[in-house]
Amino acid sequence: MAKGDQPFAGISDMMTQNFEQTRKTMESFGNLFEKTVKASPWLNADLNKKIQRYTEQNIAAANELIAKLSGVKDVQTFWNVQTEFMQAQWNAFSEQMKDIGETVTKDMTAASKAVAA
């Protein structure tokens, strides 16, 4: 196949080359975030675990997106992968925020009762 028949060949090669660097950067961010969350005195253990788990899930989803995009061969596939990723991330974000909100509300209610007692 001629190079002109593969408009995403250069992009795919570039993304493949940068995938490992991006993965390492995201892992470093995840490790830093984990240390920060663990050091926070105002977050309880359950909330810390949830935030850490969601961060890991989001990083894994971004890594999966990069891997999928590195194999893209045409515009239609590129947009399909992007659209699927964004829909999945909006759904995940909504569920994560609902869960975190419920946990914080529960913790604040318990703290209020403890102070009032």
C-alpha positions in Angstrom: 0.0 0.0 0.0 1.4 3.4 -0.9 2.1 5.9 1.9 -0.7 8.1 0.5 -3.2 5.3 1.1 -2.4 5.4 4.8 -2.9 8.9 5.9 -2.6 8.0 9.6 0.7 6.0 9.2 2.9 8.9 10.4 0.5 9.7 13.3 0.3 6.0 14.2 4.1 5.6 14.3 4.5 8.8 16.4 1.8 7.7 18.9 3.4 4.2 19.2 6.8 5.8 19.9 5.3 8.2 22.5 3.1 5.6 24.2 5.8 4.4 26.6 6.8 7.9 27.6 3.1 8.8 28.2 2.5 5.7 30.2 5.5 6.4 32.5 4.3 10.0 33.0 0.9 8.9 33.9 2.2 6.3 36.3 4.4 9.0 37.9 1.3 11.3 38.3 -0.6 8.4 39.8 2.1 7.7 42.3 2.3 11.4 43.3 -1.4 11.6 43.6 -1.5 8.5 45.7 1.1 9.9 48.1 -0.8 13.2 48.3 -4.1 11.5 49.1 -2.5 9.2 51.7 -0.9 12.2 53.4 -4.2 14.2 53.5 -5.5 14.4 57.1 -9.0 15.3 56.1 -9.8 12.4 53.9 -10.8 9.1 55.5 -9.4 5.7 54.4 -12.5 4.7 52.4 -12.5 7.9 50.4 -8.7 7.7 49.8 -9.2 4.2 48.5 -12.0 5.2 46.2 -10.1 8.2 44.8 -7.0 6.1 44.3 -9.1 3.3 42.5 -10.8 5.9 40.3 -7.5 7.5 39.4 -6.0 4.2 38.5 -9.1 3.3 36.4 -8.9 6.7 34.6 -5.2 6.3 33.9 -5.8 2.8 32.5 -8.6 4.1 30.3 -6.2 6.8 28.9 -3.5 4.2 28.3 -6.0 2.0 26.5 -7.1 5.0 24.3 -3.5 5.7 23.4 -3.0 2.0 22.5 -6.1 2.0 20.3 -5.3 5.2 18.6 -1.8 3.9 17.8 -3.4 1.3 15.5 -5.8 3.7 13.7 -5.6 3.4 10.0 -8.4 5.8 8.8 -10.4 8.9 9.9 -13.6 7.0 10.6 -11.9 4.7 13.0 -10.1 7.6 14.7 -13.4 9.4 15.4 -15.1 6.2 16.5 -12.3 5.4 19.0 -12.4 9.0 20.3 -16.2 9.1 20.6 -16.3 5.7 22.4 -13.6 6.9 24.8 -15.4 10.2 25.6 -18.8 8.5 26.2 -17.2 5.9 28.4 -15.3 8.6 30.4 -18.4 10.8 30.9 -20.3 7.7 32.2 -17.4 6.8 34.5 -16.9 10.3 35.7 -20.6 10.6 36.5 -20.6 7.3 38.5 -17.4 8.2 40.2 -18.6 11.6 41.3 -21.9 10.1 42.5 -20.0 7.5 44.6 -17.6 10.1 46.0 -20.4 12.5 46.8 -22.3 9.8 48.7 -19.2 8.9 50.7 -18.5 12.5 51.6 -22.1 13.1 52.6 -22.1 10.0 54.7 -18.8 11.1 56.4 -20.0 14.6 57.0 -23.3 13.4 58.5 -21.4 11.1 60.8 -19.0 13.9 61.8 -21.9 16.3 62.5 -23.6 13.7 64.7 -20.3 13.1 66.6 -19.9 16.9 67.2 -23.5 17.3 68.3 -23.2 14.4 70.8 
